[in-house]
Amino acid sequence: MSYIGISDSVIAAIFYTTASGLMDGFRDPLKSAIDDTCIHFAKVKSVEIDSDNLEKVIMGEVAQNEINKFKDGEKFIEGEKLAIQFAIFGDFFIENEGEILETAKEIMSYFKDSFMTYLLKNPSTSALTLSKIQEIIFKTFTSDHIQIFEELNRVNDYIKKTIESATDKIQGEALKNNELLVERFERLEQQNSELKSSLDSITDIDLKVLTSRISKIPEDKRFRFGIVDIFGIPTSYIKNDFKAFLENCIKPIINAKVNLDETFITGVIKKASLEISGMGHLLYVSPFTRQAAMPYLFDKIHGRFYSHNTPKPLGEKYFKTKASDETIIFEIKKRLFLIAEKVLKNDFSDFKNPPHLFGQKKKIAIYIHKDFSKIDEIENLFEKEITSLKEILSPVITKYIEMVESPTTVVVKDTNIFETDGLLELMLRTAKAVDDKADS
C-alpha cells in the first residue's frame, strides 16, 4: 500500500476495469501518470519504459487474456506481482538484471503517486472521484470482506458460547446461595439506574435521541463500516449477500454524504467569491495581483472544510488542509508567474482551450500584463501588494471559514422518531429557520 492510502489491488482493479471498457473515467489520469512516470525514470534513472504499449493496455487494445493478468483468480494482483506486470507491459530496459525487481517496485510506487495526483488534480471534483475509488473497492474487495465477517462471526460465536457457559455456572452457584443471587440482582438494578441517570443527564436532544435508540441494540445487530454504521440489522443477514448489501445500501449512503459535502463547499465558495468580486477595495490592488484573490480564498476555505471531512494523509496532500499562508501564496504565485513569462513573450498557448474563448482570454491576459516588460517588475509589485490583498480578503474568508468548521454528519432515522418528546418542536423550529417566507 502506498503512503497516500490506495492499495495495489485497487490500482490493479482500475487498470483492469479501464482496459476491459467497464469504466472510462480513469483513462486520462492513467495516461498522464504513465507519461509522467516514463519521462521521470528516463531522466533520473536512465530507465526506458514503453509508454505506447502501456497506453494500448488502458485503451483496451490488447487481448483480454493480457488484461486478465491484473487478476489472480478472483482477486487482483498486488505487491511484487503488480510491479512486475507493469514492468512487463512497459517493456522497460535496465542494464543490471539484478535490480529489475527493486526498480519495478520503485516505478510502481512513483506511478501510483502520480496517478493519484492527476486523478485528484481538480479540487472541485476530487471528493466525487474518491467515491468512485470507493466504488471500485466495494467491487474488488467483496470476497475479502465476506471472509473477514466469517472470521468475526466465528470469534463472536466462540465468545458467546464461553459467556453462556460461564453464566450457567454462576447461576448454578447463585441458586445454591440465595444471598448471592439477591446481591447480584441488586447490583444489576444499580447499574440500570446509573445507565438511566446517565441518559437523563444528557442535555443535547439529538445525542439523547441517538443514545436511547442504539443503547439497547445487541452487538450482533451492529454493523460498523466506518463511514456508515447501521444498527438494528443482524450481521448474519448482511453476511448472506454482502455484495448486494454494499451495492444497494452502503454505497448510496456514502454517495449521498459525498454529494452533500460537494454541494455544500461549492455553494459556500461561490457565495464567498461573489462577495469578494463586489469589494471596491480590490481596485487598489493591481490586476495582476488581484488574480490571486480567488485561488487564495478557495484554498483557505476548501482546505479548512476538508480538514474536518477527509482522512489526514489525503487532506494534507490534495486539499491543502495543513498548508500555511506562505505555502498557499507560493503555489499561486508560481502558477501566475509561469503564465506571465509566456505572455511577456507573446506566447498565448495556455489559452487555446476552449477555442471559442481564446480571443477573450488573450485580451484579458494582455490587459493584466500591459504595464510590464520584465518578470522582475511583476515580482516586485506582487510582493508589495500581496499583504494588502490578504488583509482585504481576511474578513470574508474568516466569515465563511466559520460556516465550514464543523465536520458534516448524516443521520438517517425512521418515522418512529416523531414520537420522541420535544423533537417535533425542534423540527418545526428548523423548518422556520430555512423558510425564506418566515423572515418576511
PLY file of the C-alpha trace (Angstrom):
ply
format ascii 1.0
element vertex 440
property float x
property float y
property float z
element edge 439
property int vertex1
property int vertex2
end_header
0.00 0.00 0.00
1.32 3.42 -0.89
1.70 6.20 1.65
-1.38 8.04 0.37
-3.60 5.12 1.29
-4.59 3.47 -2.02
-3.79 -0.23 -2.24
-2.05 -2.06 -5.07
-5.12 -4.24 -5.66
-7.28 -1.14 -6.24
-4.75 0.18 -8.78
-4.81 -3.24 -10.46
-8.61 -3.12 -10.45
-8.57 0.34 -12.03
-6.26 -0.96 -14.78
-8.49 -3.99 -15.30
-11.83 -2.14 -15.38
-10.42 0.58 -17.65
-8.74 -1.83 -20.07
-11.89 -4.01 -20.15
-14.02 -1.00 -21.05
-16.06 -1.23 -17.82
-15.05 2.29 -16.74
-13.53 5.17 -18.70
-13.29 7.91 -16.06
-9.79 6.81 -15.04
-8.30 6.65 -18.55
-6.97 10.23 -18.72
-5.25 10.25 -15.30
-3.80 6.79 -16.08
-2.38 8.09 -19.37
-0.97 11.25 -17.72
0.62 9.19 -14.94
2.16 6.80 -17.49
3.70 9.70 -19.43
4.95 11.33 -16.22
6.45 8.06 -14.94
8.19 7.29 -18.25
9.70 10.78 -18.51
10.81 10.78 -14.86
12.62 7.44 -15.00
14.20 8.20 -18.37
15.70 11.41 -16.97
16.51 10.37 -13.40
17.30 6.65 -13.71
18.04 6.27 -17.44
15.34 3.58 -17.49
13.42 3.36 -20.75
9.72 2.43 -20.43
7.46 1.77 -23.42
4.62 4.20 -22.78
2.92 3.32 -26.09
2.41 -0.29 -25.02
1.10 0.72 -21.60
-1.35 3.10 -23.25
-2.54 0.29 -25.53
-3.37 -1.67 -22.38
-5.53 1.06 -20.83
-7.20 1.68 -24.19
-8.16 -2.00 -24.33
-6.11 -2.56 -27.48
-4.64 -5.82 -26.19
-6.17 -9.27 -25.88
-8.45 -9.97 -22.91
-6.12 -12.68 -21.66
-3.44 -9.97 -21.31
-5.84 -7.76 -19.37
-6.71 -10.71 -17.14
-3.12 -10.72 -15.90
-4.16 -7.98 -13.48
-6.13 -10.68 -11.68
-5.05 -13.76 -9.77
-8.11 -15.98 -9.58
-10.90 -13.90 -8.10
-8.59 -11.29 -6.59
-6.50 -8.54 -8.10
-2.71 -8.74 -8.01
-0.63 -6.58 -5.72
2.89 -6.06 -4.40
5.68 -7.59 -6.47
3.23 -9.23 -8.89
1.73 -5.88 -9.84
5.12 -4.19 -10.11
6.48 -6.93 -12.40
3.32 -6.99 -14.53
3.52 -3.21 -15.00
7.18 -3.64 -15.97
6.29 -6.37 -18.48
3.62 -4.21 -20.11
6.07 -1.29 -20.08
8.83 -3.49 -21.53
11.34 -1.41 -19.58
15.05 -1.79 -20.15
17.66 -1.88 -17.38
21.28 -2.98 -17.75
21.66 -4.63 -14.33
19.15 -7.51 -14.30
19.64 -7.95 -10.57
17.94 -4.61 -9.98
14.84 -5.38 -12.06
12.53 -6.18 -9.14
13.54 -3.22 -6.97
13.34 -0.86 -9.94
9.93 -2.24 -10.89
8.67 -1.65 -7.34
10.09 1.88 -7.39
8.40 2.57 -10.73
5.05 1.30 -9.43
5.33 3.43 -6.27
6.05 6.55 -8.33
3.27 5.69 -10.79
0.67 5.33 -8.02
1.61 8.68 -6.54
1.49 10.33 -9.97
-1.84 8.69 -10.79
-3.44 9.98 -7.60
-2.06 13.46 -8.28
-3.67 13.59 -11.73
-6.83 11.86 -10.52
-7.44 14.48 -7.82
-6.00 17.40 -9.80
-9.34 19.20 -9.96
-10.28 20.01 -6.33
-13.90 20.71 -7.24
-14.42 17.08 -8.32
-11.87 15.29 -6.15
-14.33 14.30 -3.44
-16.62 12.68 -6.02
-13.60 10.98 -7.56
-12.73 9.46 -4.19
-16.22 7.99 -4.04
-15.59 6.32 -7.41
-12.48 4.72 -5.95
-14.60 3.58 -3.02
-16.98 2.02 -5.56
-14.12 0.00 -7.02
-13.05 -1.04 -3.54
-16.55 -2.40 -2.98
-16.41 -4.36 -6.22
-12.92 -5.75 -5.71
-12.77 -6.49 -2.01
-16.16 -8.11 -1.50
-14.69 -11.57 -1.02
-12.19 -10.19 1.49
-14.98 -8.55 3.48
-17.03 -11.74 3.50
-14.04 -13.68 4.76
-13.47 -11.09 7.50
-17.10 -11.30 8.56
-16.96 -15.08 8.62
-13.92 -14.92 10.88
-15.60 -12.34 13.11
-18.73 -14.45 13.34
-16.70 -17.50 14.34
-14.94 -15.48 17.05
-18.27 -13.97 18.12
-19.86 -17.43 18.37
-16.95 -18.66 20.47
-17.20 -15.68 22.81
-20.97 -16.11 23.18
-20.64 -19.80 23.98
-17.92 -19.06 26.52
-20.04 -16.40 28.20
-23.13 -18.64 28.20
-21.15 -21.46 29.77
-19.73 -19.15 32.42
-23.19 -17.67 33.06
-24.75 -21.12 33.56
-22.07 -21.94 36.10
-22.58 -18.66 38.00
-26.35 -19.10 38.01
-25.99 -22.63 39.37
-23.87 -21.42 42.22
-26.21 -18.48 42.84
-29.19 -20.75 43.16
-27.37 -22.59 45.93
-26.82 -19.34 47.74
-29.86 -17.10 47.89
-27.91 -14.17 49.36
-25.52 -14.17 46.40
-28.47 -14.15 43.98
-30.05 -11.17 45.74
-26.73 -9.33 45.74
-26.30 -9.84 42.02
-29.86 -8.66 41.35
-29.32 -5.51 43.41
-26.10 -4.81 41.53
-27.90 -5.10 38.19
-30.61 -2.75 39.45
-27.95 -0.24 40.44
-26.26 -0.47 37.04
-29.60 0.03 35.30
-30.31 3.05 37.50
-26.89 4.52 36.70
-27.49 4.00 32.98
-30.88 5.75 33.22
-29.33 8.59 35.22
-26.55 8.93 32.65
-29.09 9.12 29.84
-31.18 11.69 31.74
-28.08 13.84 32.27
-27.59 14.26 28.53
-28.92 17.71 27.64
-28.27 17.55 23.87
-31.62 16.35 22.49
-30.05 14.90 19.33
-27.49 12.91 21.31
-30.18 11.80 23.73
-32.36 10.50 20.90
-29.49 8.57 19.34
-28.37 7.14 22.66
-31.87 5.94 23.52
-32.19 4.28 20.10
-28.92 2.35 19.98
-28.01 1.71 23.64
-30.14 -1.45 23.84
-29.24 -2.86 20.41
-27.22 -6.08 20.83
-23.73 -6.46 19.39
-24.83 -8.90 16.68
-27.10 -6.20 15.23
-24.39 -3.54 14.93
-22.73 -3.18 11.54
-19.78 -0.79 11.62
-18.36 0.09 8.22
-16.55 3.22 9.36
-18.11 5.76 7.01
-21.53 4.19 7.55
-22.70 2.46 10.75
-26.02 0.57 10.77
-27.83 -0.51 13.92
-30.73 -2.94 14.19
-29.98 -5.29 11.28
-28.35 -8.64 12.15
-24.85 -9.10 10.72
-25.92 -12.65 9.85
-28.46 -11.19 7.41
-25.90 -8.83 5.89
-23.45 -11.72 5.50
-25.90 -13.70 3.34
-25.45 -11.35 0.38
-22.79 -8.88 1.39
-22.02 -7.74 -2.15
-25.65 -6.75 -2.81
-25.85 -5.04 0.58
-22.79 -2.93 -0.25
-24.07 -2.05 -3.70
-27.70 -1.31 -2.81
-27.45 0.04 0.74
-23.98 1.22 1.74
-22.82 2.83 -1.50
-25.89 5.10 -1.94
-25.45 6.39 1.62
-21.76 7.13 1.02
-22.59 8.84 -2.28
-25.21 10.95 -0.51
-22.58 12.07 2.02
-20.10 12.88 -0.75
-22.74 14.84 -2.68
-23.72 16.71 0.48
-20.10 17.76 1.08
-19.55 18.70 -2.55
-22.76 20.72 -2.81
-22.13 22.49 0.49
-18.49 23.51 -0.06
-19.14 24.51 -3.69
-22.03 26.70 -2.59
-20.06 28.32 0.23
-17.10 29.14 -2.03
-19.46 30.51 -4.69
-21.06 32.88 -2.15
-17.66 33.96 -0.84
-16.41 34.55 -4.40
-19.43 36.72 -5.25
-18.90 38.75 -2.08
-15.24 39.33 -2.91
-15.94 40.22 -6.56
-18.04 43.14 -5.37
-15.43 44.59 -3.00
-14.31 48.04 -4.07
-11.10 47.76 -2.03
-9.76 45.27 -4.58
-9.42 48.11 -7.06
-6.49 49.41 -5.01
-4.58 46.26 -5.99
-3.14 45.80 -9.48
-4.99 43.47 -11.91
-2.06 41.04 -11.82
-2.01 40.63 -8.01
-5.81 40.63 -7.98
-5.68 37.30 -9.84
-4.52 35.67 -6.59
-7.74 36.58 -4.76
-9.98 33.74 -5.89
-7.46 30.86 -5.66
-6.33 32.12 -2.23
-9.93 32.23 -1.00
-10.60 28.78 -2.48
-7.56 27.14 -0.88
-8.24 28.65 2.55
-11.94 27.71 2.77
-11.68 24.43 0.85
-8.72 23.31 2.94
-10.43 24.12 6.23
-13.59 22.24 5.24
-11.77 19.07 4.21
-9.56 19.16 7.30
-12.71 18.02 9.11
-14.09 15.71 6.42
-11.12 13.86 4.90
-8.52 11.41 6.25
-5.41 13.38 7.25
-2.97 11.94 4.62
-5.37 12.72 1.75
-6.38 16.06 3.20
-2.80 17.25 3.62
-1.72 16.12 0.16
-4.71 17.03 -2.01
-6.82 19.57 -0.10
-4.02 21.66 1.49
-5.53 21.16 4.94
-2.20 21.84 6.65
-0.79 24.34 4.16
0.46 27.63 5.64
-0.33 31.03 4.15
3.22 31.16 2.79
2.80 27.81 1.03
-0.57 28.73 -0.49
0.71 32.09 -1.76
3.88 30.46 -3.10
1.88 27.92 -5.13
-0.44 30.61 -6.52
2.48 32.87 -7.34
4.27 30.04 -9.15
1.22 29.37 -11.37
0.69 33.06 -12.16
4.35 33.66 -12.96
4.55 30.68 -15.34
1.72 32.24 -17.36
3.24 35.74 -17.07
6.57 34.59 -18.51
4.78 33.22 -21.57
2.57 36.27 -22.05
5.59 38.59 -21.94
6.99 36.51 -24.82
3.68 36.78 -26.72
3.03 33.09 -26.09
-0.71 32.60 -25.53
-0.78 28.82 -25.97
-2.22 28.29 -22.47
-5.48 29.95 -23.52
-6.33 27.83 -26.58
-8.93 25.69 -24.83
-11.80 26.08 -25.27
-11.16 27.59 -28.73
-14.20 29.92 -28.70
-12.83 31.76 -25.63
-9.29 32.15 -26.93
-9.76 35.73 -28.16
-11.37 36.90 -24.92
-8.74 35.23 -22.75
-5.93 36.72 -24.84
-7.35 40.25 -24.43
-7.61 39.81 -20.65
-4.04 38.48 -20.45
-2.71 41.44 -22.46
-4.59 43.87 -20.20
-3.28 42.25 -16.98
0.35 42.33 -18.17
0.32 45.55 -20.23
2.38 47.58 -17.72
5.26 45.09 -17.54
8.19 44.25 -19.78
10.16 42.01 -17.39
9.19 39.31 -14.92
11.21 41.09 -12.20
8.83 44.06 -12.42
5.86 41.77 -11.83
7.56 40.04 -8.91
8.41 43.33 -7.15
4.83 44.58 -7.45
3.34 41.26 -6.35
5.49 41.15 -3.20
4.44 44.72 -2.32
0.71 44.10 -2.82
0.09 40.55 -1.61
-0.06 41.55 2.08
-2.66 44.21 1.31
-4.68 41.70 -0.71
-4.70 39.21 2.18
-5.84 41.93 4.60
-8.71 42.89 2.28
-9.82 39.25 1.93
-9.35 38.28 5.58
-12.80 39.31 6.96
-14.64 37.48 4.18
-12.50 34.33 4.48
-12.93 34.30 8.27
-16.70 34.66 7.87
-17.02 31.70 5.51
-14.50 29.50 7.32
-16.81 29.70 10.34
-19.51 28.13 8.16
-17.37 25.09 7.36
-15.70 24.50 10.73
-17.84 21.52 11.78
-17.50 18.02 10.30
-20.59 17.06 8.30
-22.54 14.09 9.63
-25.66 12.45 8.22
-28.08 10.58 10.50
-30.90 8.59 8.87
-33.82 7.63 11.11
-37.30 6.09 10.76
-40.73 7.67 11.31
-40.90 6.38 14.90
-38.63 9.30 15.70
-41.70 11.59 15.66
-42.83 10.00 18.93
-39.77 11.43 20.75
-40.75 14.17 23.20
-39.67 17.63 22.11
-38.25 16.57 18.77
-41.23 17.68 16.67
-40.95 21.17 18.13
-37.25 21.27 17.17
-38.13 20.14 13.65
-40.65 22.95 13.29
-38.06 25.42 14.57
-35.58 24.15 11.93
-38.23 24.43 9.20
-38.86 28.05 10.13
-35.12 28.77 10.14
-34.75 27.69 6.50
-38.04 29.15 5.30
-37.46 32.44 3.48
-41.11 33.47 3.97
-40.73 33.22 7.74
-38.30 36.15 7.65
-40.63 38.45 5.77
0 1
1 2
2 3
3 4
4 5
5 6
6 7
7 8
8 9
9 10
10 11
11 12
12 13
13 14
14 15
15 16
16 17
17 18
18 19
19 20
20 21
21 22
22 23
23 24
24 25
25 26
26 27
27 28
28 29
29 30
30 31
31 32
32 33
33 34
34 35
35 36
36 37
37 38
38 39
39 40
40 41
41 42
42 43
43 44
44 45
45 46
46 47
47 48
48 49
49 50
50 51
51 52
52 53
53 54
54 55
55 56
56 57
57 58
58 59
59 60
60 61
61 62
62 63
63 64
64 65
65 66
66 67
67 68
68 69
69 70
70 71
71 72
72 73
73 74
74 75
75 76
76 77
77 78
78 79
79 80
80 81
81 82
82 83
83 84
84 85
85 86
86 87
87 88
88 89
89 90
90 91
91 92
92 93
93 94
94 95
95 96
96 97
97 98
98 99
99 100
100 101
101 102
102 103
103 104
104 105
105 106
106 107
107 108
108 109
109 110
110 111
111 112
112 113
113 114
114 115
115 116
116 117
117 118
118 119
119 120
120 121
121 122
122 123
123 124
124 125
125 126
126 127
127 128
128 129
129 130
130 131
131 132
132 133
133 134
134 135
135 136
136 137
137 138
138 139
139 140
140 141
141 142
142 143
143 144
144 145
145 146
146 147
147 148
148 149
149 150
150 151
151 152
152 153
153 154
154 155
155 156
156 157
157 158
158 159
159 160
160 161
161 162
162 163
163 164
164 165
165 166
166 167
167 168
168 169
169 170
170 171
171 172
172 173
173 174
174 175
175 176
176 177
177 178
178 179
179 180
180 181
181 182
182 183
183 184
184 185
185 186
186 187
187 188
188 189
189 190
190 191
191 192
192 193
193 194
194 195
195 196
196 197
197 198
198 199
199 200
200 201
201 202
202 203
203 204
204 205
205 206
206 207
207 208
208 209
209 210
210 211
211 212
212 213
213 214
214 215
215 216
216 217
217 218
218 219
219 220
220 221
221 222
222 223
223 224
224 225
225 226
226 227
227 228
228 229
229 230
230 231
231 232
232 233
233 234
234 235
235 236
236 237
237 238
238 239
239 240
240 241
241 242
242 243
243 244
244 245
245 246
246 247
247 248
248 249
249 250
250 251
251 252
252 253
253 254
254 255
255 256
256 257
257 258
258 259
259 260
260 261
261 262
262 263
263 264
264 265
265 266
266 267
267 268
268 269
269 270
270 271
271 272
272 273
273 274
274 275
275 276
276 277
277 278
278 279
279 280
280 281
281 282
282 283
283 284
284 285
285 286
286 287
287 288
288 289
289 290
290 291
291 292
292 293
293 294
294 295
295 296
296 297
297 298
298 299
299 300
300 301
301 302
302 303
303 304
304 305
305 306
306 307
307 308
308 309
309 310
310 311
311 312
312 313
313 314
314 315
315 316
316 317
317 318
318 319
319 320
320 321
321 322
322 323
323 324
324 325
325 326
326 327
327 328
328 329
329 330
330 331
331 332
332 333
333 334
334 335
335 336
336 337
337 338
338 339
339 340
340 341
341 342
342 343
343 344
344 345
345 346
346 347
347 348
348 349
349 350
350 351
351 352
352 353
353 354
354 355
355 356
356 357
357 358
358 359
359 360
360 361
361 362
362 363
363 364
364 365
365 366
366 367
367 368
368 369
369 370
370 371
371 372
372 373
373 374
374 375
375 376
376 377
377 378
378 379
379 380
380 381
381 382
382 383
383 384
384 385
385 386
386 387
387 388
388 389
389 390
390 391
391 392
392 393
393 394
394 395
395 396
396 397
397 398
398 399
399 400
400 401
401 402
402 403
403 404
404 405
405 406
406 407
407 408
408 409
409 410
410 411
411 412
412 413
413 414
414 415
415 416
416 417
417 418
418 419
419 420
420 421
421 422
422 423
423 424
424 425
425 426
426 427
427 428
428 429
429 430
430 431
431 432
432 433
433 434
434 435
435 436
436 437
437 438
438 439
